[in-house]
Amino acid sequence: MALTIEELLTLPEDGLRHELLDGLHVVTPAPEYPHQAVLGKFHLAIAKALEGNPGLELTWTPAPDAAPITLNLLHLFESVLGPLS
């Protein structure tokens, strides 16, 4: 089902992930505990590796207003695994 961003933003909160991909409304379930536990450990390991590098920052999602040297998990995953789409 095609939606506009305005329509997407009016959807009620239901615990699911709603996205627009090329105008198509895509719904996926929220990640479950095992996924989140591994992601948390991964995040902590990378954050620890970045300690002492004041110009680097680890973020969870793309931050359009962040400094250009922000390290982003999505970019890290894609650099290791290739494009995720």
C-alpha positions, 0 to 999 in steps of 0.5 A: 500500500502506497503512503505519503510521509504525512500519512505514515506519521499519523499511524497509531503506535502499535509496536511495529516498525513502519517504514516507507521504502520507495513510497511503499508502506512496509511493516515489520515486527520489532526486534526480539530479545536475542537480537537486542542483546547481541546488538547491545553487546556489539554496541558496547564493544565498538564504543569501548574500542572508540574510547580515546578518540574524541572525534568519533561517536557511535550512533544507533541510526543515521543522524543527518545533523551529526558531524561527518566523522560520526560512526554509524552502525548501519554504515559499519554493517554495510562495510562488512556485509555489503548493502543490506537492501 
